[in-house]
Amino acid sequence: MKKIAVFTSGGDAPGMNACIRAVVRTALYHGIEVVGIVRGYKGMIEGSFTPLNSQSVSNIIQRGGTMLKSARCDEFRSKEWRQIAYDKVIDAGIEGMVAIGGNGTFTGADIFLKEFDIPTIGCPGTIDNDLYGTDYTIGFDTAVNTALDAIDKIRDTADSHDRVFFVEVMGRDAGYIAIQSGIGGGAELVMVPENPDSFEGVIETLRYGRENKKSSAIVVVAEGEELGNANVIAGKAKEALPHMDIRVTNLGHIQRGGAPTALDRILASRMGMAAVEALLQGRKSEMIGVINDEIVHTPFDDAIHKKKPLNKELIKMVNILSI
Protein backbone atom coordinates (compact mmCIF):
# COMPACT_ATOMS: atom_id res chain seq x y z
CA MET A 1 0.00 0.00 0.00
CA LYS A 2 1.57 3.24 -1.17
CA LYS A 3 -1.15 5.84 -0.67
CA ILE A 4 -4.05 6.20 1.76
CA ALA A 5 -6.67 8.83 2.52
CA VAL A 6 -8.15 10.08 5.77
CA PHE A 7 -11.44 11.92 6.22
CA THR A 8 -13.84 13.08 8.91
CA SER A 9 -17.60 12.87 8.58
CA GLY A 10 -20.73 13.54 10.62
CA GLY A 11 -20.70 15.75 13.68
CA ASP A 12 -17.34 17.12 14.73
CA ALA A 13 -15.78 15.89 17.96
CA PRO A 14 -12.82 17.20 19.98
CA GLY A 15 -9.85 14.95 19.24
CA MET A 16 -10.55 14.43 15.54
CA ASN A 17 -7.50 16.55 14.70
CA ALA A 18 -5.34 14.45 17.03
CA CYS A 19 -6.55 11.35 15.18
CA ILE A 20 -5.80 12.89 11.76
CA ARG A 21 -2.32 13.77 13.00
CA ALA A 22 -1.71 10.21 14.17
CA VAL A 23 -2.92 8.72 10.88
CA VAL A 24 -0.68 10.99 8.84
CA ARG A 25 2.46 10.56 10.90
CA THR A 26 2.04 6.79 11.28
CA ALA A 27 1.58 6.45 7.52
CA LEU A 28 4.66 8.58 6.83
CA TYR A 29 6.64 6.49 9.33
CA HIS A 30 5.81 3.45 7.19
CA GLY A 31 6.64 5.23 3.94
CA ILE A 32 3.03 5.71 2.84
CA GLU A 33 1.73 8.83 1.11
CA VAL A 34 -1.34 10.46 2.70
CA VAL A 35 -4.09 12.69 1.36
CA GLY A 36 -6.89 14.31 3.29
CA ILE A 37 -10.41 14.29 1.88
CA VAL A 38 -11.96 17.66 2.64
CA ARG A 39 -15.61 17.65 3.82
CA GLY A 40 -16.01 13.90 4.03
CA TYR A 41 -18.15 12.09 1.47
CA LYS A 42 -19.03 15.37 -0.23
CA GLY A 43 -15.34 15.99 -0.84
CA MET A 44 -14.91 12.43 -2.06
CA ILE A 45 -17.53 12.99 -4.75
CA GLU A 46 -15.97 16.34 -5.68
CA GLY A 47 -12.42 14.98 -5.68
CA SER A 48 -11.41 17.44 -2.98
CA PHE A 49 -8.14 15.81 -1.97
CA THR A 50 -5.23 17.60 -0.30
CA PRO A 51 -1.75 16.14 0.27
CA LEU A 52 -0.80 15.86 3.93
CA ASN A 53 2.69 15.76 5.38
CA SER A 54 4.18 16.07 8.85
CA GLN A 55 4.03 19.86 8.73
CA SER A 56 0.38 19.81 7.60
CA VAL A 57 -0.64 18.27 10.92
CA SER A 58 1.74 20.23 13.11
CA ASN A 59 0.14 22.23 15.94
CA ILE A 60 -3.34 20.70 15.58
CA ILE A 61 -3.39 18.12 18.39
CA GLN A 62 -4.80 20.71 20.80
CA ARG A 63 -7.44 22.11 18.45
CA GLY A 64 -11.13 21.19 18.53
CA GLY A 65 -13.20 20.63 15.40
CA THR A 66 -11.63 19.05 12.33
CA MET A 67 -9.08 20.56 9.98
CA LEU A 68 -10.53 18.42 7.18
CA LYS A 69 -14.03 19.83 7.73
CA SER A 70 -17.27 17.86 7.68
CA ALA A 71 -20.43 18.14 5.62
CA ARG A 72 -23.76 16.43 4.98
CA CYS A 73 -23.89 14.51 1.74
CA ASP A 74 -27.27 13.08 0.76
CA GLU A 75 -25.87 12.28 -2.70
CA PHE A 76 -23.68 9.54 -1.22
CA ARG A 77 -26.85 7.56 -0.48
CA SER A 78 -27.15 6.98 -4.24
CA LYS A 79 -25.02 4.33 -5.96
CA GLU A 80 -24.63 6.63 -8.96
CA TRP A 81 -22.85 9.22 -6.82
CA ARG A 82 -20.85 6.56 -4.97
CA GLN A 83 -19.57 5.42 -8.37
CA ILE A 84 -18.41 8.97 -9.03
CA ALA A 85 -16.68 9.03 -5.65
CA TYR A 86 -14.99 5.71 -6.38
CA ASP A 87 -13.72 6.97 -9.73
CA LYS A 88 -12.22 10.04 -8.03
CA VAL A 89 -10.58 7.87 -5.36
CA ILE A 90 -9.04 5.53 -7.95
CA ASP A 91 -7.88 8.42 -10.13
CA ALA A 92 -6.08 9.84 -7.10
CA GLY A 93 -4.25 6.53 -6.56
CA ILE A 94 -5.79 5.94 -3.14
CA GLU A 95 -5.53 2.30 -2.00
CA GLY A 96 -7.04 2.48 1.49
CA MET A 97 -8.93 4.89 3.73
CA VAL A 98 -9.34 5.83 7.38
CA ALA A 99 -12.80 7.15 8.22
CA ILE A 100 -13.20 9.17 11.43
CA GLY A 101 -16.82 9.57 12.54
CA GLY A 102 -19.84 7.84 13.97
CA ASN A 103 -22.64 5.50 12.99
CA GLY A 104 -23.57 7.29 9.75
CA THR A 105 -19.94 7.57 8.68
CA PHE A 106 -19.35 3.85 9.13
CA THR A 107 -22.62 2.96 7.40
CA GLY A 108 -21.49 4.88 4.33
CA ALA A 109 -18.00 3.37 4.49
CA ASP A 110 -19.37 -0.16 4.82
CA ILE A 111 -21.66 0.21 1.79
CA PHE A 112 -18.88 1.82 -0.24
CA LEU A 113 -16.45 -0.96 0.66
CA LYS A 114 -18.91 -3.74 -0.21
CA GLU A 115 -19.55 -2.17 -3.61
CA PHE A 116 -16.00 -1.22 -4.58
CA ASP A 117 -13.70 -3.05 -2.14
CA ILE A 118 -11.62 -0.07 -1.05
CA PRO A 119 -10.09 -1.20 2.29
CA THR A 120 -11.41 1.10 5.01
CA ILE A 121 -10.80 1.26 8.75
CA GLY A 122 -12.89 3.44 11.05
CA CYS A 123 -11.97 5.47 14.11
CA PRO A 124 -14.97 6.29 16.34
CA GLY A 125 -15.25 10.07 16.49
CA THR A 126 -18.48 11.13 18.20
CA ILE A 127 -19.20 12.85 21.49
CA ASP A 128 -22.20 10.56 22.11
CA ASN A 129 -20.04 7.51 22.99
CA ASP A 130 -22.78 5.30 21.53
CA LEU A 131 -20.77 2.97 19.28
CA TYR A 132 -20.54 -0.71 20.11
CA GLY A 133 -16.99 -2.03 20.26
CA THR A 134 -15.22 0.60 22.34
CA ASP A 135 -15.37 1.85 25.91
CA TYR A 136 -14.91 5.44 24.78
CA THR A 137 -15.25 7.34 21.52
CA ILE A 138 -13.12 10.30 20.48
CA GLY A 139 -14.60 13.52 21.89
CA PHE A 140 -16.74 11.99 24.62
CA ASP A 141 -14.48 12.85 27.55
CA THR A 142 -14.15 16.46 26.40
CA ALA A 143 -17.91 16.79 25.94
CA VAL A 144 -18.54 15.43 29.44
CA ASN A 145 -16.06 17.85 30.97
CA THR A 146 -17.57 20.76 29.01
CA ALA A 147 -21.04 19.83 30.25
CA LEU A 148 -19.73 19.34 33.78
CA ASP A 149 -18.14 22.78 33.80
CA ALA A 150 -21.45 24.32 32.75
CA ILE A 151 -23.39 22.32 35.36
CA ASP A 152 -21.01 23.52 38.09
CA LYS A 153 -21.67 27.13 37.09
CA ILE A 154 -25.42 26.56 36.93
CA ARG A 155 -25.28 24.95 40.38
CA ASP A 156 -23.84 28.19 41.77
CA THR A 157 -26.71 30.31 40.52
CA ALA A 158 -29.30 27.65 41.38
CA ASP A 159 -28.07 27.63 44.96
CA SER A 160 -27.98 31.43 45.15
CA HIS A 161 -31.62 31.76 44.07
CA ASP A 162 -33.12 28.53 45.44
CA ARG A 163 -33.92 27.39 41.92
CA VAL A 164 -34.41 24.10 40.11
CA PHE A 165 -32.54 23.89 36.81
CA PHE A 166 -33.28 21.42 34.04
CA VAL A 167 -30.07 21.14 32.01
CA GLU A 168 -30.32 19.53 28.56
CA VAL A 169 -27.21 17.87 27.16
CA MET A 170 -26.54 16.16 23.84
CA GLY A 171 -27.38 12.49 23.32
CA ARG A 172 -30.09 11.90 20.75
CA ASP A 173 -30.05 8.12 21.15
CA ALA A 174 -27.81 7.63 24.16
CA GLY A 175 -27.44 9.05 27.65
CA TYR A 176 -23.70 8.69 28.20
CA ILE A 177 -22.97 12.43 28.41
CA ALA A 178 -25.97 12.97 30.67
CA ILE A 179 -25.17 10.19 33.12
CA GLN A 180 -21.49 11.01 33.54
CA SER A 181 -21.85 14.79 33.71
CA GLY A 182 -24.86 14.33 36.00
CA ILE A 183 -22.95 12.13 38.44
CA GLY A 184 -19.90 14.38 38.30
CA GLY A 185 -22.07 17.46 38.84
CA GLY A 186 -24.04 15.97 41.73
CA ALA A 187 -27.37 16.14 39.91
CA GLU A 188 -30.49 15.19 41.83
CA LEU A 189 -31.89 13.42 38.77
CA VAL A 190 -30.54 12.26 35.41
CA MET A 191 -32.94 11.39 32.59
CA VAL A 192 -31.66 9.21 29.75
CA PRO A 193 -33.26 7.25 26.87
CA GLU A 194 -31.97 3.92 28.20
CA ASN A 195 -33.83 4.17 31.52
CA PRO A 196 -37.64 4.40 31.86
CA ASP A 197 -38.64 7.67 33.53
CA SER A 198 -41.97 9.16 34.49
CA PHE A 199 -43.24 12.67 35.15
CA GLU A 200 -44.48 11.41 38.49
CA GLY A 201 -40.97 10.27 39.39
CA VAL A 202 -39.52 13.68 38.51
CA ILE A 203 -42.12 15.48 40.64
CA GLU A 204 -41.61 13.12 43.56
CA THR A 205 -37.81 13.55 43.45
CA LEU A 206 -38.05 17.34 43.46
CA ARG A 207 -40.71 17.35 46.17
CA TYR A 208 -38.68 14.95 48.33
CA GLY A 209 -35.60 17.15 48.00
CA ARG A 210 -37.48 20.28 49.06
CA GLU A 211 -39.05 18.50 52.02
CA ASN A 212 -35.54 17.46 53.09
CA LYS A 213 -34.25 21.05 53.06
CA LYS A 214 -32.68 21.03 49.59
CA SER A 215 -33.16 24.59 48.41
CA SER A 216 -31.93 23.95 44.85
CA ALA A 217 -31.70 21.06 42.42
CA ILE A 218 -30.17 20.08 39.09
CA VAL A 219 -31.92 17.72 36.68
CA VAL A 220 -29.78 16.63 33.71
CA VAL A 221 -31.80 15.59 30.64
CA ALA A 222 -30.40 13.84 27.57
CA GLU A 223 -31.90 15.33 24.39
CA GLY A 224 -33.22 11.89 23.41
CA GLU A 225 -35.17 11.39 26.63
CA GLU A 226 -38.44 9.61 25.76
CA LEU A 227 -40.60 11.92 27.90
CA GLY A 228 -39.49 14.91 25.85
CA ASN A 229 -36.82 17.59 25.96
CA ALA A 230 -35.91 19.67 28.99
CA ASN A 231 -38.47 22.37 28.17
CA VAL A 232 -41.31 19.86 28.01
CA ILE A 233 -40.36 18.14 31.25
CA ALA A 234 -39.73 21.42 33.08
CA GLY A 235 -43.13 22.68 31.91
CA LYS A 236 -44.85 19.68 33.48
CA ALA A 237 -42.85 20.19 36.67
CA LYS A 238 -43.94 23.85 36.87
CA GLU A 239 -47.56 22.83 36.61
CA ALA A 240 -47.23 20.32 39.45
CA LEU A 241 -44.90 22.43 41.62
CA PRO A 242 -45.91 26.06 41.05
CA HIS A 243 -44.14 27.21 44.23
CA MET A 244 -40.73 26.19 42.83
CA ASP A 245 -38.62 28.52 40.69
CA ILE A 246 -37.84 26.28 37.71
CA ARG A 247 -35.52 27.23 34.86
CA VAL A 248 -34.14 25.49 31.75
CA THR A 249 -30.68 25.61 30.16
CA ASN A 250 -29.85 23.85 26.89
CA LEU A 251 -26.09 23.45 26.52
CA GLY A 252 -26.36 22.67 22.79
CA HIS A 253 -23.35 22.69 20.48
CA ILE A 254 -20.99 24.12 23.09
CA GLN A 255 -20.41 20.46 23.96
CA ARG A 256 -18.83 19.75 20.57
CA GLY A 257 -16.22 22.49 20.67
CA GLY A 258 -13.11 23.29 22.62
CA ALA A 259 -9.66 21.84 23.08
CA PRO A 260 -9.72 18.07 23.63
CA THR A 261 -8.79 16.70 27.03
CA ALA A 262 -5.60 14.71 27.53
CA LEU A 263 -7.67 11.52 27.52
CA ASP A 264 -9.20 12.35 24.13
CA ARG A 265 -5.86 13.35 22.61
CA ILE A 266 -4.23 10.10 23.69
CA LEU A 267 -7.24 7.97 22.74
CA ALA A 268 -7.44 9.58 19.29
CA SER A 269 -3.72 9.15 18.74
CA ARG A 270 -3.84 5.46 19.68
CA MET A 271 -6.79 4.85 17.39
CA GLY A 272 -5.29 6.74 14.45
CA MET A 273 -2.04 4.79 14.69
CA ALA A 274 -3.89 1.48 15.04
CA ALA A 275 -6.04 2.27 11.98
CA VAL A 276 -3.02 2.67 9.72
CA GLU A 277 -1.42 -0.48 11.12
CA ALA A 278 -4.67 -2.35 10.46
CA LEU A 279 -4.62 -1.30 6.80
CA LEU A 280 -1.02 -2.49 6.54
CA GLN A 281 -2.09 -5.85 7.97
CA GLY A 282 -4.68 -6.22 5.20
CA ARG A 283 -7.65 -5.59 7.47
CA LYS A 284 -10.76 -3.77 6.28
CA SER A 285 -14.36 -2.98 7.19
CA GLU A 286 -13.49 -2.66 10.86
CA MET A 287 -13.70 -0.02 13.58
CA ILE A 288 -10.80 0.53 15.94
CA GLY A 289 -11.86 0.54 19.58
CA VAL A 290 -10.33 0.50 23.03
CA ILE A 291 -11.78 -1.93 25.59
CA ASN A 292 -10.14 -2.39 28.99
CA ASP A 293 -7.31 -0.20 27.69
CA GLU A 294 -6.55 -2.62 24.83
CA ILE A 295 -6.93 -1.92 21.11
CA VAL A 296 -9.69 -4.07 19.59
CA HIS A 297 -11.16 -4.47 16.08
CA THR A 298 -14.93 -4.58 15.59
CA PRO A 299 -16.59 -5.29 12.21
CA PHE A 300 -18.47 -2.26 10.87
CA ASP A 301 -21.68 -4.29 10.85
CA ASP A 302 -21.44 -4.89 14.60
CA ALA A 303 -20.37 -1.33 15.41
CA ILE A 304 -23.31 0.02 13.43
CA HIS A 305 -26.10 -2.33 14.47
CA LYS A 306 -25.29 -3.67 17.93
CA LYS A 307 -26.55 -1.65 20.88
CA LYS A 308 -24.01 -0.43 23.40
CA PRO A 309 -25.62 -0.84 26.84
CA LEU A 310 -25.52 1.91 29.44
CA ASN A 311 -24.02 0.75 32.72
CA LYS A 312 -27.00 0.34 35.05
CA GLU A 313 -24.72 0.84 38.04
CA LEU A 314 -24.45 4.48 37.01
CA ILE A 315 -28.24 4.88 37.17
CA LYS A 316 -28.17 3.29 40.61
CA MET A 317 -25.40 5.66 41.65
CA VAL A 318 -27.47 8.72 40.74
CA ASN A 319 -30.39 7.49 42.84
CA ILE A 320 -28.22 6.73 45.87
CA LEU A 321 -25.94 9.79 45.83
CA SER A 322 -28.74 12.30 45.24
CA ILE A 323 -30.42 11.60 48.60
N, C-alpha and C positions, 0 to 999 in steps of 0.2 A: 504494500500500500504506500503510494507516494504522495497522495494529496487527499486531505479531508476537509470537511466544512463543519462549522459550528453555528448554531442559531438559537435564538430565544423566541418563545412564542407564548401567547396567553397573557395573563396578568403578570406585571413585573413583580419581582421579589428581591429584597435585599440579599446580596450574596451572589446574584447572577453574574456580576462582573468578576468576582473572585473565581467563579467556575470557568468563565470564558478564559481568564488568565491561565488557569491551570491546564485547560485543554490545549491552548496554544503552546505554552512552554513545554509541556510533556511531549507534544507532537514534534516540536523542534528538537528536543533532546534525542528523539529517535530518528531524526533526519527526515521528518515528514513535513511537507508544505501544508499551510493552513490558510483557508479563506473564511471570512465571516459572511453570513447571509444576513443582509440588513432587512429588518421588519419581517422576520419569520417566513411563513409560507407565501405571503404576498411578495416578498423579495425574491423568493425562489422562482415564482412564476415570471417575475420581471427580469430575472437574471441580475439582481442587485448583489453582486459579490465583491468583497473587498479583501485584498491580501492582508494577512495579519502576521506580524513578526514580534519579537520580544519587546521592542520599543512601543509597538501599537498597544500593548496591554500593560505598559508601565504606569504606575500611579493610579490604578483603577480598583485595587483590591478593597479600598475603604469607601468606595462610592456606591450609593444605592442606585436603583433603577437598572438599566441595561444599556451599555454602549452600542449594542447592535440593534436597539429599538425593538418594538413589538407592534403588531397590528392585527386587526381582524381580517380574515380572508375567507369569505363565503365561497369564492370561486373554487377553492381547493376541495370543496365537497364534490365537485364534478370531475369525473374521470378525464374529460376533455382537457380541463385546465391542469390536472395532475400530469397528463402527458406532456403538456407544454413545460411544466416545471422539470420533469425528468429530462427532457431534451436540453434544457438550459444547464442542468447539473452535469450531464454527460459532456456537453460542449466545453464546460469549464474544466473537465478532467478530474472531477471529484469522484473518489472511490468509496468513501464512507462518510457518515455524518454523526455528529453529536447534537441531540435535541435537548434543550433545557426548557422545561415547562411543566405543565400539569396534565390532567386527564385528557383534555382536548388535544393538547400537543402530541401526546403519545398515541391517541386514536388516529390522528392524521398520519403520524410516522408509521404506524403499524399497517395501515391501508396502503400507503405509498410503497412500503417495503414488500408487501405481498404481491403488489402489481408489478413492480420493477426491480425488486431484489437489490436495492441499494442498502448495504449493511448500515444499520442505525442503532446507536445506543443512547438511551435517555438518562438525563440527570433530573431528579425531581425538584423543580423550582416553583414553589407555590407557598404562600404564607398559611394556607389552610391546613397543612399537614395531614391531608386526607387520602394520601396514596398508599395502597397496600404494598408491603415489601420494604418498608423503611421505618425506623423509629421516628426519624425527623426528616422534614423536607427543608430545602434551602429557603431561608426567609422567615421560617416559623418563629424561631427564637427571637429574632429582631422584632417581629410583629407583636409578640407577647410582651416584650419589654417596653415597646412603645405604648401599648394599651395599658400596661401596668403603671407606667409613669403618669398617664392621663388620669387613671383611676385614683392614684394617690393624690393628685391635685384636686380632683372632684371631691374626694373624701374630706379634704380640708374645708372646702366651702360648705359641704353638706353638714359637717359638724358645727360650723360657725352659725348656721341658720336653722339648725334642727330640721333638715330636709331629707327627703327620700329621693335618690337619684336612680333612674333607670338608664344604664349605660349600654348602648348597642355596639357590638363589635362585629367584625367580619366573620364569615363562616356560613355560607349559603347552604351547604349540605353537611357541615360538620361543626362540632362545638369545641374543637381543640383550643383555639385562642381564648374562647370564653372561659373554659374550665380552668386553664392555667393562670390566666390573668385574674380571674375571680378569686382563686385560692390565694394567689400571691398578694392580691389587694384586700384580702379579708372581707370579701363580699358576703352579705347575709343570704344571698340567693343567687344561683347561677342557672340560667335556662338555656338548654341546648337541644338540638333536634333528636339526639340519641336517647334522651330520657323523657318519659311521659310527664308532662306538667299539667297543672290545672289552675284556673283563675282563683279557685277557692284556696288552693295551696299557697298561692302568692299572698292573698289577703290574710290568711291565717299566720303566715310567717311574719309579715309586717306588723300585724296586730300583736302577736306574741312578743316581738322585739320592743314595741312601745310599752306594753304592760310590764316588761322587765327593765324599764328605765333606759332603753336605747333611744337616744334622742334623734339619731340619724341612721340611715341605712343605704347600702349600695346593692342594686340588683343588676347583674351583668346578663345581657341577653344576646345570644348569637342571632345574627340576621335571619338564619333559617329556622328559627324556633317555630314549631307548628301552631302555637296559639296566636302568632302574629308578631309584628315587629315591636320595638320598644314603645313606640307611640300608642299602639293599640292596647298593649298590656297596661301601660301607665294610665291610659284613659279609663280602663275598667277599674283600676285600683283607686282612682280619684272618685269614681262614683260610689264605691263601697266604703272608702275612708276619706270623706270630705274634710275632716279636721286635719289631715296630714298635708304638708306642703310637698307636693310631688313634682319633680322636674325630669326632663329627658335630655340626654346628650348622645348624639350619634357620632362616633369617632371616625367613621368613613375611611377615606383613602389615605389619611395620615398614617394608617397602619402599614401601608405598602412602602412608604418612603423612608429615607434616613440611612445613615451609615450602618452597615451590618455589624452585629456583635462579633466578638472573637469566635464564639461557637459557630456562627453561620459562615464566617470566613474560612475556618478550618474544615468544616463539613463540606462546603462547596469545593474547596481545593482538593480534598480527598476524592470526592466524586468525579471531578473533572479529570484528574489523573487516572482514576480507575476506568473511566469511559474510554480514553484513548488506548489504554492497555488492553481493554476488552476487544476493541476493534483489531488490534494487532494479533490477538489470539484467535481471530476468526469468528468472534461472537457477533450476534446481531439480534435485533428485535427484543432487547432486554433493557430493563431499567436498573441503574445502579442504586443500591440502597445501603444503609448502615443499620444493622441490627445487633444489639449488644456490643457495640463499638467495633464490629467486624463488617468489612465490605461484603455485600451479597448481591447476587444477580437474580432479578425477577422477570419472567417473561412479560412483555407488554400486555398480553391478554389478561394475565392475573392482576397486574398493577391497575389496569383500567376497570376491570369488572368485579374484582373481589372487594368486599367491604372491609375497611379497616376499623376494628371495634374501638370504642372509647373505653378507657379503663374505668370500670364501675367503682373502683376504690376511690377515684377522685370525686365522684358524685357523693359517695359516703362521707368523704373528708369535708366537703362543703357543709353538709348537714350537721356534722358533729362540731366543727370548729366555729360555726356561726351562732352557736347558743349564747 
